């Protein structure tokens, strides 16, 4: 079912939730939504961004943090990783907005790369359609 731009795939037992993975294309507003959530609520769970990890084994580091950290965390990446102890939220906005945001931020974009990323995303538990919906959902989860 859906409510206000939020589409639910399953009912998830949130009582044991340790981490929330926020996935979405680069330029979709993942960081912006998380920043808004933190600044407006004052809530600051641990935060992990795959793009900010360094080294050749970034995905292994990301997975290790998701599995080993035993406190609430928001983990951000384009595609996400399969992890039984995390709840996956996908932020999906119109592709034209993604293109515009990437041009503003980086000066260009590669539609083939974005298409590749879209095909590699893990299945979400919930899909939200705006940074405001993401902010609202994070506030409910944390």
N, CA, C and O atoms as a GROMACS GRO file, in nm:
protein
  568
    1UNK      N    1   0.084  -0.117   0.000
    1UNK     CA    2   0.000   0.000   0.000
    1UNK      C    3   0.089   0.123   0.000
    1UNK      O    4   0.210   0.110   0.013
    2UNK      N    5   0.030   0.241  -0.014
    2UNK     CA    6   0.111   0.362  -0.017
    2UNK      C    7   0.041   0.474   0.060
    2UNK      O    8  -0.080   0.472   0.080
    3UNK      N    9   0.122   0.570   0.102
    3UNK     CA   10   0.071   0.684   0.176
    3UNK      C   11   0.164   0.802   0.153
    3UNK      O   12   0.283   0.793   0.184
    4UNK      N   13   0.114   0.911   0.098
    4UNK     CA   14   0.191   1.034   0.080
    4UNK      C   15   0.325   1.011   0.010
    4UNK      O   16   0.428   1.060   0.057
    5UNK      N   17   0.326   0.938  -0.099
    5UNK     CA   18   0.451   0.918  -0.172
    5UNK      C   19   0.541   0.811  -0.115
    5UNK      O   20   0.653   0.793  -0.162
    6UNK      N   21   0.493   0.739  -0.013
    6UNK     CA   22   0.572   0.631   0.048
    6UNK      C   23   0.508   0.500   0.007
    6UNK      O   24   0.390   0.479   0.031
    7UNK      N   25   0.585   0.412  -0.053
    7UNK     CA   26   0.534   0.283  -0.100
    7UNK      C   27   0.597   0.171  -0.017
    7UNK      O   28   0.719   0.157  -0.014
    8UNK      N   29   0.514   0.092   0.049
    8UNK     CA   30   0.559  -0.014   0.138
    8UNK      C   31   0.555  -0.148   0.066
    8UNK      O   32   0.455  -0.182   0.004
    9UNK      N   33   0.664  -0.223   0.074
    9UNK     CA   34   0.668  -0.357   0.016
    9UNK      C   35   0.621  -0.460   0.117
    9UNK      O   36   0.541  -0.548   0.084
   10UNK      N   37   0.669  -0.450   0.239
   10UNK     CA   38   0.633  -0.548   0.341
   10UNK      C   39   0.621  -0.477   0.476
   10UNK      O   40   0.667  -0.364   0.492
   11UNK      N   41   0.561  -0.545   0.570
   11UNK     CA   42   0.566  -0.499   0.708
   11UNK      C   43   0.694  -0.556   0.767
   11UNK      O   44   0.718  -0.677   0.760
   12UNK      N   45   0.776  -0.473   0.823
   12UNK     CA   46   0.908  -0.511   0.870
   12UNK      C   47   0.909  -0.504   1.022
   12UNK      O   48   0.858  -0.406   1.078
   13UNK      N   49   0.966  -0.601   1.090
   13UNK     CA   50   0.971  -0.596   1.236
   13UNK      C   51   1.073  -0.493   1.284
   13UNK      O   52   1.189  -0.527   1.307
   14UNK      N   53   1.031  -0.368   1.297
   14UNK     CA   54   1.123  -0.260   1.329
   14UNK      C   55   1.177  -0.267   1.471
   14UNK      O   56   1.271  -0.195   1.505
   15UNK      N   57   1.120  -0.352   1.555
   15UNK     CA   58   1.163  -0.356   1.694
   15UNK      C   59   1.307  -0.403   1.709
   15UNK      O   60   1.368  -0.379   1.813
   16UNK      N   61   1.364  -0.468   1.609
   16UNK     CA   62   1.505  -0.508   1.619
   16UNK      C   63   1.593  -0.433   1.520
   16UNK      O   64   1.707  -0.472   1.495
   17UNK      N   65   1.540  -0.327   1.464
   17UNK     CA   66   1.611  -0.251   1.362
   17UNK      C   67   1.740  -0.191   1.417
   17UNK      O   68   1.739  -0.123   1.520
   18UNK      N   69   1.849  -0.217   1.349
   18UNK     CA   70   1.977  -0.158   1.388
   18UNK      C   71   2.024  -0.056   1.286
   18UNK      O   72   2.089   0.042   1.322
   19UNK      N   73   1.993  -0.077   1.160
   19UNK     CA   74   2.041   0.018   1.059
   19UNK      C   75   1.936   0.036   0.949
   19UNK      O   76   1.857  -0.054   0.920
   20UNK      N   77   1.939   0.154   0.891
   20UNK     CA   78   1.854   0.186   0.778
   20UNK      C   79   1.947   0.219   0.662
   20UNK      O   80   2.032   0.307   0.674
   21UNK      N   81   1.931   0.149   0.551
   21UNK     CA   82   2.006   0.181   0.431
   21UNK      C   83   1.920   0.272   0.345
   21UNK      O   84   1.805   0.240   0.314
   22UNK      N   85   1.976   0.386   0.307
   22UNK     CA   86   1.907   0.478   0.217
   22UNK      C   87   1.977   0.466   0.082
   22UNK      O   88   2.095   0.498   0.069
   23UNK      N   89   1.902   0.420  -0.018
   23UNK     CA   90   1.958   0.402  -0.151
   23UNK      C   91   1.888   0.496  -0.249
   23UNK      O   92   1.779   0.546  -0.222
   24UNK      N   93   1.953   0.518  -0.361
   24UNK     CA   94   1.898   0.603  -0.466
   24UNK      C   95   2.010   0.652  -0.555
   24UNK      O   96   2.126   0.649  -0.516
   25UNK      N   97   1.975   0.695  -0.673
   25UNK     CA   98   2.075   0.742  -0.767
   25UNK      C   99   2.152   0.862  -0.711
   25UNK      O  100   2.099   0.937  -0.629
   26UNK      N  101   2.277   0.879  -0.756
   26UNK     CA  102   2.347   1.003  -0.720
   26UNK      C  103   2.264   1.122  -0.766
   26UNK      O  104   2.210   1.122  -0.877
   27UNK      N  105   2.253   1.223  -0.682
   27UNK     CA  106   2.175   1.340  -0.718
   27UNK      C  107   2.027   1.329  -0.686
   27UNK      O  108   1.950   1.420  -0.717
   28UNK      N  109   1.985   1.218  -0.624
   28UNK     CA  110   1.843   1.202  -0.592
   28UNK      C  111   1.803   1.275  -0.464
   28UNK      O  112   1.685   1.297  -0.441
   29UNK      N  113   1.900   1.312  -0.382
   29UNK     CA  114   1.870   1.386  -0.260
   29UNK      C  115   1.885   1.306  -0.132
   29UNK      O  116   1.833   1.345  -0.028
   30UNK      N  117   1.957   1.192  -0.138
   30UNK     CA  118   1.975   1.109  -0.018
   30UNK      C  119   2.039   1.189   0.095
   30UNK      O  120   1.986   1.196   0.206
   31UNK      N  121   2.154   1.249   0.066
   31UNK     CA  122   2.225   1.326   0.169
   31UNK      C  123   2.142   1.444   0.218
   31UNK      O  124   2.138   1.472   0.337
   32UNK      N  125   2.076   1.511   0.126
   32UNK     CA  126   1.993   1.625   0.162
   32UNK      C  127   1.881   1.583   0.258
   32UNK      O  128   1.856   1.651   0.357
   33UNK      N  129   1.815   1.473   0.228
   33UNK     CA  130   1.707   1.424   0.314
   33UNK      C  131   1.756   1.385   0.452
   33UNK      O  132   1.690   1.412   0.552
   34UNK      N  133   1.873   1.319   0.457
   34UNK     CA  134   1.930   1.279   0.586
   34UNK      C  135   1.973   1.403   0.665
   34UNK      O  136   1.948   1.411   0.785
   35UNK      N  137   2.037   1.498   0.597
   35UNK     CA  138   2.077   1.624   0.663
   35UNK      C  139   1.955   1.697   0.720
   35UNK      O  140   1.960   1.745   0.834
   36UNK      N  141   1.847   1.705   0.642
   36UNK     CA  142   1.724   1.770   0.690
   36UNK      C  143   1.668   1.699   0.813
   36UNK      O  144   1.628   1.764   0.909
   37UNK      N  145   1.667   1.566   0.808
   37UNK     CA  146   1.619   1.488   0.923
   37UNK      C  147   1.701   1.522   1.048
   37UNK      O  148   1.644   1.547   1.154
   38UNK      N  149   1.834   1.523   1.034
   38UNK     CA  150   1.918   1.548   1.150
   38UNK      C  151   1.905   1.691   1.201
   38UNK      O  152   1.901   1.713   1.322
   39UNK      N  153   1.899   1.788   1.111
   39UNK     CA  154   1.894   1.929   1.154
   39UNK      C  155   1.759   1.967   1.213
   39UNK      O  156   1.753   2.051   1.303
   40UNK      N  157   1.651   1.908   1.165
   40UNK     CA  158   1.519   1.947   1.216
   40UNK      C  159   1.477   1.869   1.339
   40UNK      O  160   1.394   1.917   1.417
   41UNK      N  161   1.532   1.749   1.358
   41UNK     CA  162   1.490   1.668   1.473
   41UNK      C  163   1.592   1.668   1.587
   41UNK      O  164   1.558   1.638   1.701
   42UNK      N  165   1.717   1.700   1.555
   42UNK     CA  166   1.822   1.690   1.657
   42UNK      C  167   1.865   1.547   1.683
   42UNK      O  168   1.948   1.522   1.770
   43UNK      N  169   1.810   1.453   1.608
   43UNK     CA  170   1.849   1.312   1.621
   43UNK      C  171   1.971   1.286   1.534
   43UNK      O  172   1.974   1.326   1.417
   44UNK      N  173   2.070   1.219   1.589
   44UNK     CA  174   2.194   1.195   1.514
   44UNK      C  175   2.242   1.050   1.531
   44UNK      O  176   2.342   1.025   1.598
   45UNK      N  177   2.170   0.955   1.470
   45UNK     CA  178   2.224   0.819   1.471
   45UNK      C  179   2.354   0.817   1.392
   45UNK      O  180   2.381   0.908   1.314
   46UNK      N  181   2.434   0.714   1.414
   46UNK     CA  182   2.556   0.700   1.335
   46UNK      C  183   2.521   0.713   1.187
   46UNK      O  184   2.411   0.678   1.145
   47UNK      N  185   2.616   0.763   1.110
   47UNK     CA  186   2.591   0.783   0.968
   47UNK      C  187   2.710   0.731   0.888
   47UNK      O  188   2.825   0.760   0.920
   48UNK      N  189   2.680   0.655   0.786
   48UNK     CA  190   2.782   0.594   0.701
   48UNK      C  191   2.747   0.621   0.556
   48UNK      O  192   2.634   0.595   0.513
   49UNK      N  193   2.843   0.673   0.479
   49UNK     CA  194   2.821   0.702   0.338
   49UNK      C  195   2.927   0.627   0.258
   49UNK      O  196   3.046   0.654   0.271
   50UNK      N  197   2.883   0.532   0.175
   50UNK     CA  198   2.976   0.453   0.094
   50UNK      C  199   3.066   0.542   0.011
   50UNK      O  200   3.184   0.510  -0.007
   51UNK      N  201   3.015   0.652  -0.040
   51UNK     CA  202   3.094   0.741  -0.126
   51UNK      C  203   3.211   0.804  -0.052
   51UNK      O  204   3.309   0.845  -0.114
   52UNK      N  205   3.203   0.812   0.081
   52UNK     CA  206   3.309   0.876   0.159
   52UNK      C  207   3.414   0.778   0.210
   52UNK      O  208   3.517   0.820   0.264
   53UNK      N  209   3.390   0.649   0.193
   53UNK     CA  210   3.490   0.550   0.233
   53UNK      C  211   3.605   0.552   0.132
   53UNK      O  212   3.583   0.577   0.014
   54UNK      N  213   3.726   0.524   0.180
   54UNK     CA  214   3.842   0.524   0.091
   54UNK      C  215   3.901   0.385   0.080
   54UNK      O  216   3.881   0.300   0.168
   55UNK      N  217   3.973   0.361  -0.028
   55UNK     CA  218   4.037   0.232  -0.048
   55UNK      C  219   3.969   0.152  -0.157
   55UNK      O  220   3.867   0.194  -0.213
   56UNK      N  221   4.025   0.038  -0.186
   56UNK     CA  222   3.974  -0.046  -0.294
   56UNK      C  223   3.863  -0.139  -0.249
   56UNK      O  224   3.792  -0.195  -0.332
   57UNK      N  225   3.847  -0.157  -0.119
   57UNK     CA  226   3.746  -0.250  -0.068
   57UNK      C  227   3.635  -0.176   0.005
   57UNK      O  228   3.594  -0.215   0.114
   58UNK      N  229   3.586  -0.069  -0.056
   58UNK     CA  230   3.483   0.014   0.008
   58UNK      C  231   3.356  -0.064   0.038
   58UNK      O  232   3.296  -0.045   0.144
   59UNK      N  233   3.313  -0.150  -0.054
   59UNK     CA  234   3.189  -0.226  -0.029
   59UNK      C  235   3.206  -0.324   0.086
   59UNK      O  236   3.112  -0.346   0.162
   60UNK      N  237   3.325  -0.384   0.100
   60UNK     CA  238   3.351  -0.473   0.213
   60UNK      C  239   3.348  -0.394   0.344
   60UNK      O  240   3.293  -0.441   0.444
   61UNK      N  241   3.408  -0.275   0.344
   61UNK     CA  242   3.406  -0.190   0.464
   61UNK      C  243   3.262  -0.155   0.500
   61UNK      O  244   3.222  -0.162   0.617
   62UNK      N  245   3.185  -0.118   0.400
   62UNK     CA  246   3.045  -0.079   0.419
   62UNK      C  247   2.967  -0.196   0.480
   62UNK      O  248   2.893  -0.177   0.577
   63UNK      N  249   2.982  -0.315   0.424
   63UNK     CA  250   2.914  -0.434   0.475
   63UNK      C  251   2.955  -0.463   0.619
   63UNK      O  252   2.871  -0.494   0.703
   64UNK      N  253   3.085  -0.453   0.647
   64UNK     CA  254   3.135  -0.483   0.782
   64UNK      C  255   3.073  -0.387   0.883
   64UNK      O  256   3.029  -0.429   0.990
   65UNK      N  257   3.069  -0.257   0.849
   65UNK     CA  258   3.007  -0.161   0.940
   65UNK      C  259   2.860  -0.193   0.964
   65UNK      O  260   2.813  -0.189   1.077
   66UNK      N  261   2.788  -0.226   0.858
   66UNK     CA  262   2.646  -0.258   0.872
   66UNK      C  263   2.623  -0.376   0.965
   66UNK      O  264   2.530  -0.376   1.046
   67UNK      N  265   2.707  -0.477   0.953
   67UNK     CA  266   2.690  -0.599   1.031
   67UNK      C  267   2.742  -0.584   1.174
   67UNK      O  268   2.680  -0.633   1.268
   68UNK      N  269   2.856  -0.516   1.191
   68UNK     CA  270   2.922  -0.514   1.321
   68UNK      C  271   2.876  -0.404   1.416
   68UNK      O  272   2.879  -0.422   1.538
   69UNK      N  273   2.833  -0.291   1.363
   69UNK     CA  274   2.792  -0.180   1.450
   69UNK      C  275   2.660  -0.218   1.518
   69UNK      O  276   2.564  -0.257   1.452
   70UNK      N  277   2.657  -0.205   1.648
   70UNK     CA  278   2.542  -0.248   1.725
   70UNK      C  279   2.464  -0.131   1.784
   70UNK      O  280   2.415  -0.139   1.897
   71UNK      N  281   2.454  -0.025   1.709
   71UNK     CA  282   2.369   0.087   1.748
   71UNK      C  283   2.302   0.144   1.624
   71UNK      O  284   2.348   0.118   1.512
   72UNK      N  285   2.195   0.219   1.641
   72UNK     CA  286   2.122   0.269   1.524
   72UNK      C  287   2.213   0.347   1.429
   72UNK      O  288   2.296   0.428   1.471
   73UNK      N  289   2.195   0.322   1.298
   73UNK     CA  290   2.279   0.384   1.197
   73UNK      C  291   2.200   0.407   1.069
   73UNK      O  292   2.110   0.330   1.035
   74UNK      N  293   2.234   0.516   0.999
   74UNK     CA  294   2.183   0.541   0.864
   74UNK      C  295   2.300   0.519   0.770
   74UNK      O  296   2.403   0.586   0.781
   75UNK      N  297   2.284   0.426   0.677
   75UNK     CA  298   2.388   0.392   0.580
   75UNK      C  299   2.340   0.433   0.442
   75UNK      O  300   2.234   0.392   0.397
   76UNK      N  301   2.421   0.514   0.374
   76UNK     CA  302   2.381   0.573   0.247
   76UNK      C  303   2.468   0.520   0.134
   76UNK      O  304   2.590   0.518   0.144
   77UNK      N  305   2.402   0.477   0.026
   77UNK     CA  306   2.474   0.434  -0.095
   77UNK      C  307   2.377   0.435  -0.212
   77UNK      O  308   2.256   0.444  -0.193
   78UNK      N  309   2.431   0.427  -0.331
   78UNK     CA  310   2.346   0.426  -0.450
   78UNK      C  311   2.267   0.296  -0.458
   78UNK      O  312   2.145   0.299  -0.478
   79UNK      N  313   2.334   0.183  -0.444
   79UNK     CA  314   2.270   0.054  -0.470
   79UNK      C  315   2.233  -0.025  -0.346
   79UNK      O  316   2.141  -0.107  -0.351
   80UNK      N  317   2.303  -0.003  -0.234
   80UNK     CA  318   2.280  -0.081  -0.114
   80UNK      C  319   2.346  -0.217  -0.121
   80UNK      O  320   2.394  -0.259  -0.227
   81UNK      N  321   2.349  -0.285  -0.008
   81UNK     CA  322   2.401  -0.422  -0.002
   81UNK      C  323   2.300  -0.507   0.075
   81UNK      O  324   2.228  -0.456   0.161
   82UNK      N  325   2.297  -0.633   0.044
   82UNK     CA  326   2.207  -0.724   0.114
   82UNK      C  327   2.260  -0.744   0.256
   82UNK      O  328   2.373  -0.787   0.275
   83UNK      N  329   2.177  -0.712   0.354
   83UNK     CA  330   2.214  -0.725   0.496
   83UNK      C  331   2.085  -0.750   0.572
   83UNK      O  332   1.995  -0.666   0.572
   84UNK      N  333   2.076  -0.863   0.638
   84UNK     CA  334   1.952  -0.903   0.705
   84UNK      C  335   1.912  -0.811   0.819
   84UNK      O  336   1.794  -0.806   0.855
   85UNK      N  337   2.007  -0.738   0.878
   85UNK     CA  338   1.974  -0.653   0.993
   85UNK      C  339   1.949  -0.509   0.955
   85UNK      O  340   1.944  -0.422   1.042
   86UNK      N  341   1.933  -0.481   0.826
   86UNK     CA  342   1.905  -0.342   0.788
   86UNK      C  343   1.773  -0.333   0.712
   86UNK      O  344   1.728  -0.429   0.649
   87UNK      N  345   1.716  -0.217   0.719
   87UNK     CA  346   1.590  -0.184   0.653
   87UNK      C  347   1.624  -0.094   0.537
   87UNK      O  348   1.694   0.006   0.556
   88UNK      N  349   1.578  -0.125   0.417
   88UNK     CA  350   1.620  -0.053   0.297
   88UNK      C  351   1.512   0.044   0.251
   88UNK      O  352   1.397   0.006   0.227
   89UNK      N  353   1.551   0.171   0.240
   89UNK     CA  354   1.463   0.277   0.193
   89UNK      C  355   1.522   0.329   0.062
   89UNK      O  356   1.638   0.369   0.058
   90UNK      N  357   1.444   0.329  -0.044
   90UNK     CA  358   1.491   0.383  -0.172
   90UNK      C  359   1.425   0.519  -0.196
   90UNK      O  360   1.303   0.533  -0.186
   91UNK      N  361   1.509   0.618  -0.226
   91UNK     CA  362   1.460   0.750  -0.265
   91UNK      C  363   1.459   0.755  -0.417
   91UNK      O  364   1.564   0.746  -0.481
   92UNK      N  365   1.340   0.769  -0.475
   92UNK     CA  366   1.324   0.773  -0.620
   92UNK      C  367   1.256   0.904  -0.659
   92UNK      O  368   1.142   0.930  -0.619
   93UNK      N  369   1.327   0.985  -0.737
   93UNK     CA  370   1.270   1.108  -0.788
   93UNK      C  371   1.273   1.100  -0.941
   93UNK      O  372   1.344   1.015  -0.995
   94UNK      N  373   1.201   1.185  -1.010
   94UNK     CA  374   1.204   1.180  -1.157
   94UNK      C  375   1.347   1.194  -1.210
   94UNK      O  376   1.426   1.274  -1.159
   95UNK      N  377   1.380   1.116  -1.313
   95UNK     CA  378   1.516   1.113  -1.366
   95UNK      C  379   1.560   1.251  -1.416
   95UNK      O  380   1.679   1.283  -1.409
   96UNK      N  381   1.467   1.331  -1.464
   96UNK     CA  382   1.503   1.466  -1.509
   96UNK      C  383   1.557   1.549  -1.392
   96UNK      O  384   1.647   1.631  -1.411
   97UNK      N  385   1.503   1.528  -1.273
   97UNK     CA  386   1.550   1.600  -1.156
   97UNK      C  387   1.689   1.551  -1.116
   97UNK      O  388   1.774   1.629  -1.073
   98UNK      N  389   1.712   1.421  -1.130
   98UNK     CA  390   1.845   1.366  -1.102
   98UNK      C  391   1.947   1.430  -1.197
   98UNK      O  392   2.052   1.475  -1.153
   99UNK      N  393   1.915   1.433  -1.327
   99UNK     CA  394   2.005   1.494  -1.425
   99UNK      C  395   2.035   1.639  -1.388
   99UNK      O  396   2.151   1.681  -1.389
  100UNK      N  397   1.931   1.716  -1.356
  100UNK     CA  398   1.949   1.856  -1.320
  100UNK      C  399   2.037   1.870  -1.196
  100UNK      O  400   2.128   1.953  -1.193
  101UNK      N  401   2.009   1.790  -1.093
  101UNK     CA  402   2.087   1.798  -0.970
  101UNK      C  403   2.234   1.764  -0.994
  101UNK      O  404   2.323   1.830  -0.940
  102UNK      N  405   2.260   1.661  -1.075
  102UNK     CA  406   2.398   1.624  -1.104
  102UNK      C  407   2.469   1.732  -1.185
  102UNK      O  408   2.586   1.760  -1.161
  103UNK      N  409   2.400   1.793  -1.281
  103UNK     CA  410   2.461   1.902  -1.358
  103UNK      C  411   2.495   2.019  -1.267
  103UNK      O  412   2.602   2.079  -1.280
  104UNK      N  413   2.407   2.051  -1.174
  104UNK     CA  414   2.433   2.160  -1.080
  104UNK      C  415   2.549   2.127  -0.987
  104UNK      O  416   2.630   2.214  -0.956
  105UNK      N  417   2.557   2.002  -0.943
  105UNK     CA  418   2.658   1.962  -0.845
  105UNK      C  419   2.793   1.932  -0.910
  105UNK      O  420   2.897   1.972  -0.858
  106UNK      N  421   2.791   1.859  -1.022
  106UNK     CA  422   2.915   1.809  -1.080
  106UNK      C  423   2.945   1.864  -1.219
  106UNK      O  424   3.054   1.842  -1.272
  107UNK      N  425   2.851   1.935  -1.278
  107UNK     CA  426   2.874   1.992  -1.410
  107UNK      C  427   2.835   1.902  -1.526
  107UNK      O  428   2.825   1.948  -1.639
  108UNK      N  429   2.813   1.773  -1.499
  108UNK     CA  430   2.774   1.680  -1.604
  108UNK      C  431   2.718   1.552  -1.540
  108UNK      O  432   2.717   1.538  -1.418
  109UNK      N  433   2.672   1.462  -1.626
  109UNK     CA  434   2.625   1.331  -1.580
  109UNK      C  435   2.639   1.232  -1.693
  109UNK      O  436   2.648   1.270  -1.810
  110UNK      N  437   2.642   1.104  -1.657
  110UNK     CA  438   2.652   0.996  -1.755
  110UNK      C  439   2.525   0.912  -1.746
  110UNK      O  440   2.511   0.833  -1.653
  111UNK      N  441   2.432   0.927  -1.841
  111UNK     CA  442   2.306   0.852  -1.832
  111UNK      C  443   2.327   0.701  -1.837
  111UNK      O  444   2.248   0.627  -1.778
  112UNK      N  445   2.431   0.654  -1.906
  112UNK     CA  446   2.456   0.509  -1.910
  112UNK      C  447   2.497   0.457  -1.772
  112UNK      O  448   2.454   0.349  -1.731
  113UNK      N  449   2.579   0.533  -1.702
  113UNK     CA  450   2.621   0.496  -1.566
  113UNK      C  451   2.501   0.494  -1.472
  113UNK      O  452   2.486   0.402  -1.392
  114UNK      N  453   2.416   0.594  -1.481
  114UNK     CA  454   2.296   0.599  -1.397
  114UNK      C  455   2.204   0.482  -1.426
  114UNK      O  456   2.143   0.426  -1.335
  115UNK      N  457   2.192   0.444  -1.553
  115UNK     CA  458   2.111   0.329  -1.590
  115UNK      C  459   2.170   0.201  -1.531
  115UNK      O  460   2.096   0.115  -1.482
  116UNK      N  461   2.302   0.189  -1.535
  116UNK     CA  462   2.368   0.073  -1.476
  116UNK      C  463   2.342   0.065  -1.326
  116UNK      O  464   2.309  -0.042  -1.274
  117UNK      N  465   2.355   0.178  -1.257
  117UNK     CA  466   2.328   0.181  -1.114
  117UNK      C  467   2.183   0.141  -1.084
  117UNK      O  468   2.158   0.066  -0.990
  118UNK      N  469   2.090   0.191  -1.163
  118UNK     CA  470   1.948   0.158  -1.142
  118UNK      C  471   1.925   0.008  -1.146
  118UNK      O  472   1.844  -0.044  -1.069
  119UNK      N  473   1.994  -0.060  -1.234
  119UNK     CA  474   1.979  -0.204  -1.246
  119UNK      C  475   2.046  -0.284  -1.136
  119UNK      O  476   2.017  -0.402  -1.119
  120UNK      N  477   2.136  -0.221  -1.061
  120UNK     CA  478   2.210  -0.289  -0.955
  120UNK      C  479   2.154  -0.266  -0.815
  120UNK      O  480   2.205  -0.324  -0.718
  121UNK      N  481   2.052  -0.184  -0.802
  121UNK     CA  482   1.997  -0.151  -0.669
  121UNK      C  483   1.928  -0.272  -0.608
  121UNK      O  484   1.857  -0.346  -0.675
  122UNK      N  485   1.952  -0.290  -0.477
  122UNK     CA  486   1.884  -0.398  -0.407
  122UNK      C  487   1.738  -0.361  -0.388
  122UNK      O  488   1.700  -0.244  -0.395
  123UNK      N  489   1.658  -0.461  -0.363
  123UNK     CA  490   1.514  -0.441  -0.347
  123UNK      C  491   1.487  -0.366  -0.216
  123UNK      O  492   1.535  -0.407  -0.110
  124UNK      N  493   1.410  -0.258  -0.223
  124UNK     CA  494   1.383  -0.181  -0.101
  124UNK      C  495   1.266  -0.239  -0.022
  124UNK      O  496   1.180  -0.309  -0.076
  125UNK      N  497   1.265  -0.209   0.107
  125UNK     CA  498   1.148  -0.238   0.190
  125UNK      C  499   1.044  -0.129   0.172
  125UNK      O  500   0.924  -0.155   0.179
  126UNK      N  501   1.090  -0.006   0.150
  126UNK     CA  502   1.002   0.110   0.131
  126UNK      C  503   1.064   0.199   0.024
  126UNK      O  504   1.186   0.212   0.016
  127UNK      N  505   0.979   0.260  -0.058
  127UNK     CA  506   1.023   0.359  -0.156
  127UNK      C  507   0.958   0.492  -0.121
  127UNK      O  508   0.837   0.499  -0.099
  128UNK      N  509   1.039   0.598  -0.115
  128UNK     CA  510   0.986   0.732  -0.091
  128UNK      C  511   1.013   0.817  -0.215
  128UNK      O  512   1.107   0.790  -0.290
  129UNK      N  513   0.930   0.919  -0.235
  129UNK     CA  514   0.934   0.995  -0.359
  129UNK      C  515   0.989   1.136  -0.345
  129UNK      O  516   0.990   1.212  -0.442
  130UNK      N  517   1.037   1.174  -0.226
  130UNK     CA  518   1.093   1.308  -0.208
  130UNK      C  519   1.182   1.309  -0.084
  130UNK      O  520   1.176   1.220   0.000
  131UNK      N  521   1.266   1.413  -0.076
  131UNK     CA  522   1.350   1.427   0.043
  131UNK      C  523   1.265   1.453   0.167
  131UNK      O  524   1.302   1.414   0.278
  132UNK      N  525   1.152   1.518   0.149
  132UNK     CA  526   1.062   1.543   0.262
  132UNK      C  527   1.003   1.412   0.314
  132UNK      O  528   0.993   1.391   0.435
  133UNK      N  529   0.964   1.322   0.221
  133UNK     CA  530   0.912   1.190   0.262
  133UNK      C  531   1.021   1.110   0.333
  133UNK      O  532   0.994   1.040   0.430
  134UNK      N  533   1.145   1.121   0.284
  134UNK     CA  534   1.257   1.051   0.348
  134UNK      C  535   1.277   1.105   0.489
  134UNK      O  536   1.293   1.027   0.583
  135UNK      N  537   1.278   1.236   0.503
  135UNK     CA  538   1.294   1.299   0.634
  135UNK      C  539   1.185   1.251   0.730
  135UNK      O  540   1.214   1.217   0.845
  136UNK      N  541   1.061   1.249   0.685
  136UNK     CA  542   0.949   1.206   0.768
  136UNK      C  543   0.963   1.060   0.810
  136UNK      O  544   0.941   1.026   0.926
  137UNK      N  545   1.001   0.974   0.715
  137UNK     CA  546   1.018   0.833   0.747
  137UNK      C  547   1.130   0.811   0.847
  137UNK      O  548   1.115   0.734   0.942
  138UNK      N  549   1.244   0.877   0.827
  138UNK     CA  550   1.355   0.863   0.921
  138UNK      C  551   1.315   0.908   1.060
  138UNK      O  552   1.355   0.847   1.159
  139UNK      N  553   1.237   1.012   1.068
  139UNK     CA  554   1.190   1.059   1.198
  139UNK      C  555   1.104   0.954   1.266
  139UNK      O  556   1.110   0.939   1.388
  140UNK      N  557   1.024   0.882   1.190
  140UNK     CA  558   0.942   0.774   1.247
  140UNK      C  559   1.027   0.655   1.289
  140UNK      O  560   0.997   0.590   1.390
  141UNK      N  561   1.132   0.625   1.214
  141UNK     CA  562   1.214   0.508   1.243
  141UNK      C  563   1.311   0.532   1.359
  141UNK      O  564   1.345   0.440   1.433
  142UNK      N  565   1.354   0.655   1.375
  142UNK     CA  566   1.450   0.686   1.482
  142UNK      C  567   1.385   0.772   1.588
  142UNK      O  568   1.449   0.808   1.687
   0.00000   0.00000   0.00000
